[in-house]
Amino acid sequence: MNVTLTPLRAADARDLMELRREVERVDSTGTHEDEADILHELADPKLDLARNTTGVRQDGRLMAYAMVYEPENVRDIARFGTSAAVHPSLRRRGIGERLTGWMRTRARDIWAERHQGDGVPGELLIDGVATNKGLAALAERAGFKPCRYWFSMGHDLRTRDLPTPATPDGLRLVPFDRALDEATRDAHNDAFRDHWSFTEADRTDWDTWFTGDRSFRAGLSALLLDADDRVAAYLLADEYVADGAAKGLRACAIGHLGTRPAHRGRGAARTLLAYTLTEAGRRGYDKVELVVDADNPTGALGLYQRMGFATEREFITYARPLD
């Protein structure tokens, strides 16, 4: 088989979109993207396309790819996230193993250069939908073990009653305000400090993947302010247009929902969820979606279930030490 491996470029956006569409048709990942989504991903200022991506091309056509994301602000383990896929027509030919080996080598080189000397262990992570048996087999052969489980959940606004919990005493519910953008980033970093594999979102991250993302919907997002007008809790909502078009419905995604530790246990998350569910329904959305860590330390999974969300897919993160 005549294939070549070269780094990805912005010019590969359309080919990468088509490749992921073929993968979704077979693996049922539930994720759909358009070319603008892919361009945004490839333009991430923290993704070194030349060094940390590779594409497998057959007769000039992109048939597989892999990306490695360098960890920042490492606390306990330097965890390297990844993204990779192989076109269904080329599976079981060793390409997945080749890409996994490339990702491990690249992550290990970065880890050895930046973290090993400090005594910080390293891990390489790969993930995918739990029904992808081929990925599970590949992970096992390559020495990976399941380390985290995630659920994608949905709330059908057309059939379910919407909850109306009261706002916690001492807090004030307000729509998202750009004037409080930096204060919301600070609340996010405080709220998720005790979560698995969390690293602080700096301004670049925030402007790329949070309130600066083209998918962000300020009108569906909300804040809870304390008596000093400090952000105590927040909900940031998104809309992925290509995903909704592929599914034939308009969906609001709960991108980020967090409560500062000092305000937990008072119903802040319930209040924010109720606001977004109600506002999304009022604006004509059909569904609200989210992804939750099955072992979220705040008990978020149970909260979402009580709020009317139902599990639709399960995803697994596999990890292998970089030693």
Backbone bond lengths (Angstrom), bond angles and torsions (degrees), N, CA, C in turn:
res aa  C-N    CA-C-N  psi(-1)  N-CA   C-N-CA  omega(-1)  CA-C   N-CA-C  phi
1 M - - - 1.454 - - 1.520 108.94 -
2 N 1.328 117.14 123.90 1.450 122.68 -176.60 1.522 110.28 -89.90
3 V 1.340 116.50 99.39 1.459 120.88 179.19 1.522 109.05 -129.19
4 T 1.312 116.24 154.75 1.458 122.47 176.30 1.518 109.32 -128.37
5 L 1.329 116.68 149.98 1.457 122.59 177.51 1.521 108.56 -114.28
6 T 1.307 116.43 121.01 1.462 122.46 177.62 1.527 108.56 -141.51
7 P 1.328 118.21 154.00 1.470 120.47 -179.91 1.526 111.81 -61.22
8 L 1.329 114.97 152.33 1.458 120.52 175.72 1.525 110.42 -72.90
9 R 1.322 115.63 154.33 1.464 122.82 176.95 1.524 108.53 -133.27
10 A 1.319 116.02 164.40 1.457 119.72 176.51 1.522 111.03 -58.13
11 A 1.331 116.52 -30.57 1.463 121.18 180.00 1.527 112.53 -66.85
12 D 1.338 117.16 -11.64 1.465 121.12 179.63 1.529 112.19 -88.31
13 A 1.314 118.09 2.64 1.468 120.69 -172.94 1.521 112.20 -56.10
14 R 1.312 118.15 -47.89 1.461 119.80 -178.13 1.534 110.94 -65.64
15 D 1.326 117.20 -42.49 1.468 119.74 179.09 1.520 111.31 -63.89
16 L 1.334 116.87 -38.91 1.459 120.23 178.90 1.522 110.72 -67.25
17 M 1.326 116.65 -37.16 1.459 120.42 175.94 1.524 110.48 -60.98
18 E 1.320 117.36 -46.02 1.464 121.04 -179.36 1.526 111.06 -65.20
19 L 1.322 116.73 -39.55 1.462 120.24 178.19 1.526 110.79 -61.58
20 R 1.319 116.82 -45.82 1.465 119.71 -179.64 1.523 111.75 -66.89
21 R 1.299 117.22 -31.74 1.466 119.42 176.07 1.520 111.19 -64.05
22 E 1.324 116.79 -41.79 1.463 119.98 177.58 1.521 110.95 -64.91
23 V 1.315 116.30 -39.22 1.462 120.69 178.36 1.527 110.29 -64.58
24 E 1.325 117.10 -42.45 1.471 120.45 -179.33 1.522 111.26 -63.47
25 R 1.328 117.41 -38.60 1.471 120.78 -179.82 1.528 111.58 -60.73
26 V 1.317 116.75 -34.55 1.468 121.09 -177.99 1.531 111.61 -89.22
27 D 1.333 116.61 -43.57 1.465 120.73 -173.15 1.523 113.84 -91.43
28 S 1.340 117.58 -12.70 1.461 121.98 -178.81 1.526 111.41 51.95
29 T 1.327 115.87 57.62 1.454 121.17 179.76 1.521 112.26 -74.71
30 G 1.343 116.90 -21.57 1.450 120.64 -178.16 1.513 113.67 80.81
31 T 1.332 117.57 7.19 1.462 121.80 -178.16 1.519 110.25 -114.43
32 H 1.329 116.39 132.72 1.458 122.25 178.46 1.523 109.38 -132.20
33 E 1.319 116.76 139.56 1.459 121.59 -177.43 1.514 110.11 -135.10
34 D 1.329 115.61 153.99 1.458 119.42 172.41 1.532 108.44 -107.02
35 E 1.323 115.58 179.97 1.461 119.36 -175.52 1.521 112.02 -63.21
36 A 1.332 117.19 -36.21 1.463 120.37 178.99 1.526 111.18 -64.00
37 D 1.332 117.57 -37.09 1.462 120.86 176.30 1.522 110.84 -61.14
38 I 1.330 116.24 -44.33 1.468 120.73 -178.70 1.524 110.52 -67.18
39 L 1.315 117.24 -41.68 1.465 120.35 178.14 1.521 110.97 -59.79
40 H 1.325 115.92 -40.75 1.461 120.40 177.81 1.526 110.43 -62.10
41 E 1.311 116.93 -42.29 1.462 121.47 179.37 1.522 111.31 -63.48
42 L 1.326 116.73 -44.35 1.459 120.79 -178.16 1.529 112.37 -71.83
43 A 1.335 115.98 -20.20 1.468 120.19 179.74 1.523 112.41 -89.14
44 D 1.320 118.16 2.70 1.461 121.78 177.82 1.530 108.67 -51.42
45 P 1.329 118.56 119.18 1.468 119.75 -177.30 1.522 113.83 -63.64
46 K 1.323 117.85 -14.81 1.461 120.13 179.57 1.532 112.95 -98.43
47 L 1.328 117.00 1.55 1.456 120.30 178.05 1.523 108.62 -101.11
48 D 1.315 116.33 113.58 1.465 122.04 178.77 1.529 107.82 -83.99
49 L 1.325 116.07 96.88 1.464 119.72 -176.26 1.520 111.74 -60.32
50 A 1.301 117.17 -39.72 1.467 120.63 -174.80 1.523 112.59 -67.64
51 R 1.336 117.02 -34.49 1.471 120.30 -173.70 1.529 113.20 -105.82
52 N 1.345 117.30 -30.20 1.462 119.62 -170.08 1.521 114.04 -113.94
53 T 1.321 117.42 17.12 1.461 120.81 173.27 1.520 109.26 -135.70
54 T 1.312 116.04 154.82 1.452 120.83 172.23 1.519 108.95 -149.32
55 G 1.317 115.91 146.43 1.454 121.48 177.75 1.517 110.06 -124.38
56 V 1.320 115.86 139.74 1.464 121.68 177.23 1.529 107.32 -99.45
57 R 1.305 116.27 121.24 1.461 121.21 -175.96 1.524 110.83 -118.50
58 Q 1.304 114.35 136.34 1.463 121.33 175.82 1.522 107.81 -120.62
59 D 1.312 114.93 117.72 1.467 120.26 -176.10 1.523 111.25 52.82
60 G 1.331 115.86 39.12 1.451 121.79 177.25 1.517 115.15 83.32
61 R 1.325 118.72 -5.32 1.457 122.30 -178.45 1.519 110.46 -98.52
62 L 1.347 116.54 133.68 1.462 120.98 179.53 1.519 109.50 -71.36
63 M 1.343 116.06 118.96 1.460 121.04 -175.79 1.529 113.23 -118.07
64 A 1.319 117.09 -10.35 1.462 121.29 178.30 1.527 107.19 -166.12
65 Y 1.319 115.76 160.92 1.464 119.24 179.28 1.519 109.31 -157.63
66 A 1.336 115.04 166.11 1.462 121.54 172.95 1.521 108.62 -151.21
67 M 1.336 115.54 145.54 1.464 122.57 176.22 1.522 108.61 -132.99
68 V 1.322 117.10 145.73 1.461 123.18 175.50 1.520 108.11 -122.73
69 Y 1.340 116.05 130.75 1.460 121.65 -179.35 1.528 109.47 -107.43
70 E 1.321 115.67 124.36 1.456 120.96 -177.68 1.529 110.69 -76.89
71 P 1.337 117.90 131.61 1.465 120.30 179.26 1.519 111.37 -74.80
72 E 1.339 115.42 150.13 1.462 121.49 177.37 1.520 109.20 -127.01
73 N 1.314 115.69 159.72 1.473 121.49 176.65 1.530 110.76 48.72
74 V 1.326 116.03 49.15 1.462 121.75 -175.45 1.523 110.44 -65.00
75 R 1.331 116.24 133.60 1.460 121.05 179.61 1.529 111.57 -103.04
76 D 1.346 117.02 -59.21 1.464 120.17 -175.39 1.527 112.01 -118.60
77 I 1.328 116.54 -43.83 1.467 122.53 -178.81 1.514 108.47 -133.90
78 A 1.331 116.22 136.30 1.464 120.86 174.85 1.525 108.01 -82.26
79 R 1.329 116.20 98.13 1.458 121.16 -176.56 1.537 110.01 -97.55
80 F 1.319 115.71 122.85 1.450 122.15 -178.30 1.529 109.01 -99.05
81 G 1.322 116.14 110.98 1.453 120.25 175.21 1.513 110.81 -76.83
82 T 1.315 116.79 158.58 1.459 121.39 -178.03 1.523 110.81 -142.86
83 S 1.308 115.16 165.82 1.460 123.24 169.34 1.517 106.49 -142.79
84 A 1.320 116.85 131.85 1.466 119.40 -177.14 1.525 109.78 -160.15
85 A 1.310 115.91 154.49 1.469 121.12 176.46 1.515 109.44 -164.30
86 V 1.331 114.94 153.75 1.462 122.86 176.61 1.524 108.00 -124.68
87 H 1.313 116.81 134.13 1.460 120.78 177.91 1.530 109.21 -55.36
88 P 1.321 118.43 136.02 1.473 120.80 -177.45 1.523 114.21 -53.37
89 S 1.326 118.41 -32.01 1.464 120.91 -177.87 1.518 113.23 -72.17
90 L 1.344 117.75 -14.48 1.466 120.98 -178.27 1.523 112.59 -113.84
91 R 1.309 117.40 14.22 1.462 119.40 179.46 1.527 111.24 -76.87
92 R 1.336 113.77 160.76 1.466 122.43 -178.46 1.528 112.02 62.80
93 R 1.321 115.66 32.10 1.468 120.81 175.05 1.528 111.60 -124.11
94 G 1.324 116.67 13.05 1.457 120.72 176.73 1.515 115.35 90.69
95 I 1.343 117.71 -1.22 1.465 119.51 -177.88 1.523 110.89 -69.83
96 G 1.337 116.77 -39.80 1.454 119.41 178.00 1.518 112.13 -60.09
97 E 1.330 116.95 -42.84 1.464 120.83 177.53 1.522 110.93 -63.55
98 R 1.325 115.36 -39.45 1.471 119.69 -179.98 1.524 111.16 -64.32
99 L 1.327 116.37 -43.52 1.459 119.76 179.03 1.526 111.62 -67.99
100 T 1.338 116.87 -39.13 1.463 120.27 177.85 1.519 110.46 -61.92
101 G 1.326 116.10 -41.02 1.457 119.99 176.62 1.516 112.00 -63.66
102 W 1.331 116.24 -40.25 1.470 120.10 178.16 1.528 110.45 -63.07
103 M 1.323 117.19 -44.61 1.464 120.44 -179.94 1.525 111.10 -62.81
104 R 1.313 116.14 -41.88 1.462 119.39 -179.19 1.529 110.81 -65.28
105 T 1.326 116.66 -43.16 1.467 119.78 179.07 1.523 111.16 -62.89
106 R 1.328 115.80 -44.31 1.468 119.23 -178.75 1.529 110.84 -65.03
107 A 1.334 116.99 -44.85 1.464 120.28 179.58 1.524 111.06 -64.57
108 R 1.324 116.07 -40.03 1.468 118.93 -179.05 1.521 111.39 -65.35
109 D 1.317 117.33 -38.09 1.465 120.47 178.44 1.528 110.78 -62.81
110 I 1.329 117.06 -43.72 1.463 120.84 179.65 1.525 109.94 -66.38
111 W 1.333 115.90 -43.85 1.467 120.56 179.99 1.533 110.81 -60.69
112 A 1.335 116.65 -45.96 1.461 120.13 -179.02 1.526 111.25 -62.67
113 E 1.318 115.87 -35.98 1.460 120.61 -178.39 1.521 112.55 -74.67
114 R 1.327 118.12 -36.71 1.460 120.84 -169.17 1.522 115.85 -112.62
115 H 1.342 117.63 -20.91 1.463 118.63 -171.10 1.518 114.83 -129.76
116 Q 1.320 118.32 -30.18 1.458 119.70 -172.89 1.522 111.47 -60.07
117 G 1.330 117.05 -39.58 1.452 120.62 -178.80 1.513 113.50 -64.18
118 D 1.332 116.75 -21.50 1.469 120.77 178.45 1.522 112.08 -89.91
119 G 1.324 116.95 3.35 1.456 120.53 179.74 1.513 114.08 76.62
120 V 1.339 117.08 15.42 1.465 121.02 -179.79 1.524 109.05 -89.10
121 P 1.338 119.01 122.92 1.471 119.85 177.89 1.526 110.94 -69.26
122 G 1.321 115.38 158.48 1.459 120.54 179.21 1.509 111.73 -122.32
123 E 1.332 115.82 151.24 1.460 122.24 177.30 1.521 109.57 -138.01
124 L 1.301 115.50 144.49 1.452 121.29 171.34 1.521 107.94 -105.86
125 L 1.328 116.87 131.56 1.459 121.98 -178.39 1.527 110.08 -112.84
126 I 1.325 116.13 138.77 1.459 121.89 168.91 1.525 106.82 -132.09
127 D 1.313 117.74 149.04 1.460 118.06 -178.45 1.518 111.30 -147.54
128 G 1.322 114.06 164.45 1.448 120.49 -179.57 1.512 110.67 -177.88
129 V 1.322 115.99 175.43 1.448 121.03 -178.74 1.532 109.21 -66.64
130 A 1.338 116.30 142.30 1.468 121.11 -173.17 1.523 112.87 -63.68
131 T 1.326 117.66 -23.82 1.467 120.78 -179.48 1.525 112.89 -79.44
132 N 1.324 118.08 -4.35 1.466 121.56 179.27 1.530 108.92 -81.65
133 K 1.317 116.47 89.14 1.464 121.36 -176.90 1.528 111.63 -68.23
134 G 1.339 115.87 -30.16 1.456 118.52 177.88 1.515 111.54 -63.70
135 L 1.331 117.20 -41.65 1.460 120.71 177.96 1.520 110.43 -65.61
136 A 1.330 117.05 -41.34 1.464 120.17 179.64 1.527 110.69 -60.92
137 A 1.339 116.74 -41.42 1.467 120.62 179.30 1.526 111.19 -67.41
138 L 1.337 116.29 -41.41 1.463 120.56 178.09 1.524 110.32 -62.32
139 A 1.333 116.44 -44.51 1.454 120.28 179.88 1.525 111.31 -59.97
140 E 1.325 116.23 -42.81 1.468 119.78 -179.97 1.526 111.22 -64.73
141 R 1.327 117.05 -43.47 1.476 120.43 179.55 1.521 111.39 -63.07
142 A 1.328 116.04 -33.47 1.463 119.90 -176.53 1.527 113.06 -89.32
143 G 1.333 117.38 6.06 1.457 120.46 175.36 1.517 115.49 86.79
144 F 1.335 117.70 16.46 1.465 121.83 177.14 1.527 110.25 -90.37
145 K 1.325 115.11 151.19 1.462 120.43 176.09 1.532 109.14 -129.44
146 P 1.337 117.66 145.88 1.478 119.36 176.79 1.522 110.30 -59.65
147 C 1.327 116.54 133.41 1.462 119.16 -179.83 1.523 112.78 -127.92
148 R 1.349 116.86 -15.01 1.458 119.11 -177.33 1.517 109.59 -154.81
149 Y 1.332 115.54 144.26 1.463 121.48 179.18 1.524 108.93 -123.13
150 W 1.324 115.41 141.90 1.453 122.19 -176.61 1.519 109.62 -132.16
151 F 1.315 116.30 148.98 1.457 120.73 177.45 1.521 109.65 -121.80
152 S 1.321 116.79 130.52 1.460 120.01 167.57 1.526 106.04 -91.75
153 M 1.334 115.64 133.60 1.454 121.19 -173.47 1.524 109.86 -130.22
154 G 1.317 116.14 154.98 1.452 120.80 -179.93 1.519 112.20 -137.11
155 H 1.316 115.26 148.95 1.467 122.87 176.08 1.520 106.92 -124.03
156 D 1.321 117.07 112.01 1.459 121.78 -179.31 1.524 109.29 -78.50
157 L 1.313 116.63 110.35 1.462 121.02 -177.42 1.523 112.77 -71.78
158 R 1.336 116.44 -13.20 1.462 119.94 -177.68 1.522 112.61 -86.22
159 T 1.330 117.52 -18.09 1.465 119.21 -174.22 1.525 114.13 -125.14
160 R 1.300 118.05 -16.48 1.467 119.84 -174.98 1.524 111.05 -104.26
161 D 1.319 115.42 142.99 1.456 120.31 174.42 1.524 109.47 -69.06
162 L 1.320 116.77 144.50 1.450 121.04 -178.52 1.520 110.52 -93.56
163 P 1.335 117.62 134.10 1.469 121.07 -179.61 1.527 110.77 -73.86
164 T 1.336 115.75 155.96 1.467 120.26 179.27 1.535 110.39 -136.87
165 P 1.333 118.18 63.78 1.468 119.47 179.71 1.521 111.28 -71.49
166 A 1.318 115.47 155.06 1.460 121.20 -179.93 1.522 110.51 -78.68
167 T 1.333 116.69 152.85 1.457 121.61 175.93 1.528 109.44 -71.60
168 P 1.341 118.51 133.81 1.470 120.32 -179.55 1.531 111.89 -57.34
169 D 1.336 116.28 145.17 1.457 121.46 178.32 1.524 110.35 -57.13
170 G 1.318 115.90 137.99 1.456 120.93 177.12 1.513 114.81 85.27
171 L 1.339 117.30 -3.08 1.463 120.80 179.44 1.521 109.65 -118.34
172 R 1.310 115.65 153.95 1.463 121.78 -177.63 1.528 109.30 -125.82
173 L 1.332 116.38 126.44 1.465 121.85 -178.92 1.527 109.34 -87.57
174 V 1.346 115.51 127.02 1.466 120.11 178.36 1.526 108.75 -137.67
175 P 1.334 118.01 150.95 1.469 120.07 172.40 1.527 109.30 -62.67
176 F 1.318 116.85 157.10 1.467 120.20 178.25 1.522 109.79 -57.15
177 D 1.324 115.26 137.88 1.457 122.03 -178.32 1.525 108.17 -126.97
178 R 1.326 117.04 124.93 1.467 120.86 -179.88 1.525 111.98 -57.32
179 A 1.317 116.83 -27.91 1.457 119.59 178.54 1.525 111.69 -64.89
180 L 1.336 116.79 -19.38 1.469 121.79 -179.58 1.526 111.72 -106.85
181 D 1.321 116.75 19.04 1.461 120.76 -177.14 1.528 111.89 -61.51
182 E 1.320 117.40 -48.54 1.461 120.44 -179.51 1.527 110.88 -67.13
183 A 1.321 117.10 -37.36 1.464 120.62 177.32 1.525 110.74 -64.88
184 T 1.337 116.80 -32.25 1.459 120.59 177.83 1.524 110.54 -70.98
185 R 1.318 116.74 -38.81 1.471 119.79 175.85 1.525 110.55 -60.48
186 D 1.313 117.00 -42.03 1.458 120.98 178.65 1.529 110.69 -62.98
187 A 1.334 116.91 -41.10 1.466 120.76 178.18 1.532 110.81 -64.57
188 H 1.328 116.29 -39.65 1.466 120.53 178.29 1.528 110.91 -59.81
189 N 1.329 116.68 -47.61 1.461 119.83 -178.25 1.526 111.64 -65.23
190 D 1.315 117.55 -31.80 1.461 120.95 176.39 1.528 110.85 -73.71
191 A 1.331 116.72 -42.02 1.463 121.36 -175.39 1.524 112.41 -66.13
192 F 1.335 117.59 -34.55 1.459 120.25 -173.92 1.522 113.75 -103.32
193 R 1.307 116.59 10.33 1.461 120.27 -175.73 1.522 112.85 -59.98
194 D 1.333 117.74 -29.89 1.467 121.01 -177.21 1.534 112.73 -100.34
195 H 1.331 117.85 14.24 1.462 121.52 -179.79 1.531 111.11 -92.70
196 W 1.320 114.61 155.29 1.467 121.65 -177.76 1.535 111.00 -59.24
197 S 1.323 114.95 131.81 1.463 123.52 172.31 1.530 113.83 60.18
198 F 1.334 116.72 21.04 1.464 118.64 -178.52 1.516 111.10 -77.76
199 T 1.321 116.06 137.21 1.455 122.56 168.40 1.527 107.88 -127.42
200 E 1.302 116.87 145.55 1.460 121.01 -175.28 1.529 111.66 -60.36
201 A 1.306 115.24 140.70 1.458 121.34 175.88 1.522 108.38 -86.48
202 D 1.340 116.82 115.66 1.457 119.66 175.92 1.524 109.32 -85.75
203 R 1.313 117.56 -176.25 1.453 120.84 -175.94 1.517 111.18 -62.40
204 T 1.333 117.52 -37.01 1.464 120.24 179.93 1.522 110.48 -63.88
205 D 1.319 116.97 -47.07 1.466 120.67 177.48 1.522 110.58 -58.88
206 W 1.330 115.24 -46.02 1.467 121.02 -175.21 1.534 110.86 -62.20
207 D 1.314 115.41 -43.05 1.463 119.61 -178.28 1.520 112.57 -75.01
208 T 1.334 116.68 -20.33 1.465 120.63 -178.73 1.525 111.88 -91.24
209 W 1.350 116.74 -44.47 1.460 120.25 -168.91 1.521 115.10 -118.79
210 F 1.304 118.49 -4.69 1.459 120.71 -177.73 1.533 109.14 -114.09
211 T 1.313 117.88 -111.22 1.462 119.55 -174.76 1.528 113.14 -75.40
212 G 1.332 117.56 -8.62 1.460 120.30 175.78 1.512 113.69 -95.36
213 D 1.321 117.02 -3.74 1.459 121.49 -179.89 1.527 110.05 -72.99
214 R 1.325 117.06 144.80 1.464 121.04 179.32 1.517 112.13 -63.41
215 S 1.325 117.63 -19.41 1.460 120.83 -179.53 1.535 112.79 -83.28
216 F 1.323 117.93 -14.39 1.471 120.74 -174.29 1.523 110.72 -64.73
217 R 1.346 115.72 137.40 1.448 122.40 178.84 1.542 109.23 -122.08
218 A 1.320 115.43 97.22 1.465 120.46 -178.14 1.527 111.51 -61.04
219 G 1.336 117.44 -34.04 1.450 120.70 -177.38 1.515 114.71 -68.50
220 L 1.318 117.55 -16.45 1.462 121.93 177.86 1.527 111.88 -103.90
221 S 1.321 116.85 0.21 1.458 122.74 -175.79 1.522 110.24 -102.25
222 A 1.327 116.15 156.32 1.463 119.59 -176.05 1.519 111.37 -151.05
223 L 1.335 114.63 162.28 1.459 122.40 179.74 1.516 109.60 -130.78
224 L 1.326 115.50 152.81 1.453 122.07 168.11 1.521 107.31 -114.77
225 L 1.328 116.41 122.66 1.453 121.97 -177.94 1.524 110.16 -106.84
226 D 1.341 115.76 144.83 1.456 118.98 177.03 1.528 110.14 -87.69
227 A 1.316 116.64 -171.66 1.463 120.76 -175.23 1.525 112.60 -63.78
228 D 1.337 116.33 -22.53 1.465 121.20 178.73 1.520 111.92 -97.52
229 D 1.340 116.14 13.85 1.472 122.65 -177.70 1.518 112.94 60.71
230 R 1.309 116.27 29.72 1.466 122.17 173.81 1.520 107.99 -91.34
231 V 1.328 117.35 141.37 1.461 121.01 -179.39 1.523 109.14 -70.02
232 A 1.328 115.65 112.90 1.464 121.42 179.30 1.521 111.62 -90.64
233 A 1.326 116.71 -31.14 1.462 122.79 179.92 1.518 107.99 -157.38
234 Y 1.313 116.45 159.47 1.466 120.16 -174.89 1.519 110.28 -153.49
235 L 1.314 116.05 155.73 1.465 122.98 171.40 1.526 107.47 -136.75
236 L 1.328 115.68 123.50 1.463 122.00 177.42 1.524 108.05 -111.37
237 A 1.320 115.29 124.49 1.469 121.03 -176.21 1.527 110.91 -109.54
238 D 1.319 114.85 153.51 1.460 122.29 179.97 1.523 109.95 -131.71
239 E 1.310 115.01 164.83 1.458 121.47 169.15 1.518 107.97 -137.31
240 Y 1.332 116.13 121.06 1.458 121.67 178.43 1.518 107.98 -99.84
241 V 1.315 115.15 99.30 1.460 121.36 -170.32 1.520 111.56 -61.22
242 A 1.324 117.37 -44.46 1.463 120.35 -178.90 1.523 110.96 -63.40
243 D 1.306 116.93 -37.08 1.458 121.25 179.44 1.528 110.32 -65.36
244 G 1.336 116.33 -44.69 1.455 120.00 178.88 1.516 112.52 -64.35
245 A 1.334 116.45 -39.16 1.457 120.15 179.63 1.524 111.05 -64.21
246 A 1.332 116.75 -40.13 1.462 120.36 -179.72 1.523 111.89 -67.91
247 K 1.328 116.67 -32.25 1.460 121.11 -177.85 1.529 112.81 -91.29
248 G 1.322 116.13 -8.79 1.457 119.54 178.80 1.507 113.97 73.01
249 L 1.337 116.94 30.60 1.464 120.78 177.60 1.517 108.91 -153.30
250 R 1.319 115.13 165.82 1.459 120.29 177.84 1.518 108.34 -104.53
251 A 1.332 115.37 117.76 1.458 119.71 -174.91 1.520 111.25 -120.43
252 C 1.314 115.16 140.28 1.457 123.40 171.43 1.526 107.07 -100.10
253 A 1.321 117.29 133.99 1.466 121.36 179.70 1.524 109.62 -108.71
254 I 1.336 116.11 131.43 1.459 120.52 172.97 1.526 105.92 -79.89
255 G 1.317 115.88 100.14 1.458 119.08 -176.60 1.509 112.59 -75.99
256 H 1.332 116.63 -45.22 1.464 121.09 -176.75 1.527 108.80 -148.59
257 L 1.320 115.04 131.10 1.460 122.15 178.51 1.516 107.58 -139.46
258 G 1.324 116.64 119.54 1.461 118.70 -177.10 1.511 112.53 -147.96
259 T 1.321 114.62 152.25 1.461 122.30 177.58 1.526 108.58 -129.09
260 R 1.306 116.83 131.75 1.465 118.95 176.10 1.532 109.65 -57.83
261 P 1.331 118.00 143.09 1.474 120.33 -178.46 1.525 114.20 -51.39
262 A 1.322 117.44 -35.29 1.468 120.41 -177.95 1.519 113.03 -67.28
263 H 1.334 117.32 -16.75 1.465 120.68 -176.90 1.534 112.92 -113.37
264 R 1.315 117.88 8.13 1.462 120.02 -179.24 1.525 111.45 -72.03
265 G 1.334 114.56 157.50 1.449 120.29 176.54 1.513 114.56 80.38
266 R 1.346 117.43 12.62 1.472 120.72 -177.01 1.526 112.16 -118.49
267 G 1.337 116.99 3.21 1.453 119.40 177.55 1.513 115.20 92.12
268 A 1.325 117.50 14.92 1.462 120.44 -178.37 1.527 111.44 -61.82
269 A 1.333 116.81 -46.24 1.463 119.81 -178.71 1.520 111.15 -63.44
270 R 1.326 117.92 -39.74 1.462 121.03 178.21 1.526 110.72 -60.32
271 T 1.320 116.21 -42.16 1.468 120.31 -179.48 1.525 111.01 -63.11
272 L 1.319 116.60 -45.48 1.466 120.62 -178.91 1.525 111.38 -66.89
273 L 1.318 116.69 -41.56 1.463 119.70 177.50 1.520 111.35 -61.41
274 A 1.324 116.34 -44.38 1.461 120.40 179.96 1.518 110.73 -60.49
275 Y 1.335 116.43 -39.63 1.466 120.28 178.42 1.526 110.85 -60.68
276 T 1.327 116.61 -49.53 1.464 119.97 -176.13 1.522 111.27 -69.76
277 L 1.307 118.52 -38.99 1.461 120.72 176.63 1.531 110.52 -60.12
278 T 1.319 116.11 -45.88 1.460 120.28 -179.45 1.522 111.51 -66.27
279 E 1.324 116.10 -44.27 1.459 120.15 -178.18 1.530 111.00 -67.51
280 A 1.326 117.10 -39.05 1.460 120.02 177.77 1.526 110.65 -63.95
281 G 1.332 116.58 -42.35 1.455 119.49 177.44 1.520 111.82 -63.15
282 R 1.319 116.37 -40.63 1.464 120.60 179.96 1.524 111.54 -64.27
283 R 1.325 116.51 -31.96 1.465 121.13 -177.23 1.529 112.81 -89.68
284 G 1.308 117.28 4.99 1.451 120.18 174.47 1.512 116.52 91.17
285 Y 1.312 117.45 14.66 1.466 119.98 176.11 1.533 109.06 -75.54
286 D 1.311 115.44 148.17 1.460 120.96 -179.13 1.526 112.59 -90.62
287 K 1.330 116.05 -25.56 1.459 119.12 -168.20 1.527 109.89 -155.90
288 V 1.336 115.44 152.09 1.464 121.84 170.67 1.520 107.19 -120.20
289 E 1.334 116.63 133.56 1.461 122.20 -175.89 1.527 110.45 -124.85
290 L 1.328 115.57 159.55 1.458 121.27 176.05 1.519 109.60 -162.57
291 V 1.325 115.58 166.51 1.460 122.77 173.29 1.523 107.61 -124.96
292 V 1.328 117.03 134.48 1.461 120.80 -176.67 1.528 110.06 -131.77
293 D 1.313 115.46 142.98 1.458 123.70 173.50 1.533 107.66 -71.65
294 A 1.316 117.10 125.29 1.465 120.54 -178.57 1.524 112.08 -60.22
295 D 1.347 116.85 -26.88 1.458 121.06 -179.47 1.521 112.15 -107.70
296 N 1.315 117.38 26.33 1.456 121.36 178.85 1.524 109.68 -52.12
297 P 1.347 118.40 126.00 1.471 120.23 -173.90 1.520 114.40 -67.75
298 T 1.332 118.24 -14.57 1.465 120.46 -179.68 1.525 112.34 -91.65
299 G 1.339 117.39 0.47 1.454 119.87 -179.11 1.513 113.29 74.44
300 A 1.343 116.87 30.38 1.464 121.57 -175.16 1.522 112.76 -62.46
301 L 1.336 117.69 -35.22 1.461 120.17 -178.28 1.527 110.63 -58.28
302 G 1.319 116.92 -48.23 1.463 120.10 179.18 1.516 112.36 -62.83
303 L 1.321 117.18 -37.79 1.464 121.01 178.30 1.519 110.19 -61.37
304 Y 1.331 117.33 -46.99 1.459 120.21 -178.21 1.528 111.24 -63.41
305 Q 1.310 116.06 -38.76 1.460 119.01 177.88 1.525 110.81 -62.71
306 R 1.331 116.49 -43.23 1.464 120.33 179.28 1.526 111.89 -66.82
307 M 1.323 116.44 -25.57 1.466 120.68 179.94 1.527 112.40 -86.75
308 G 1.326 117.33 4.20 1.453 120.32 174.83 1.513 116.08 99.33
309 F 1.334 118.52 8.78 1.465 121.24 177.16 1.530 109.61 -84.15
310 A 1.333 115.55 142.71 1.463 121.48 178.98 1.528 109.16 -120.59
311 T 1.323 116.68 141.58 1.460 121.63 179.78 1.527 110.77 -70.04
312 E 1.332 115.76 134.86 1.468 121.76 -179.45 1.527 112.25 -115.67
313 R 1.322 117.53 -38.24 1.460 121.78 178.65 1.521 109.72 -143.86
314 E 1.325 114.78 155.65 1.461 120.90 173.88 1.523 108.62 -118.23
315 F 1.322 115.70 139.33 1.457 121.93 178.01 1.525 109.17 -121.98
316 I 1.327 115.51 152.32 1.459 120.94 -178.29 1.522 109.28 -126.37
317 T 1.338 115.71 135.80 1.460 121.59 170.30 1.520 107.50 -103.38
318 Y 1.336 115.47 127.81 1.461 122.28 177.74 1.527 108.44 -107.15
319 A 1.339 116.87 144.26 1.470 120.85 -177.32 1.529 110.29 -130.54
320 R 1.335 114.79 146.29 1.470 121.54 172.37 1.523 108.29 -137.73
321 P 1.331 117.74 131.93 1.472 120.50 177.98 1.526 111.76 -63.23
322 L 1.315 115.24 148.11 1.468 120.70 177.58 1.520 108.98 -97.33
323 D 1.331 116.17 70.09 1.463 119.35 178.63 1.513 110.45 -128.34
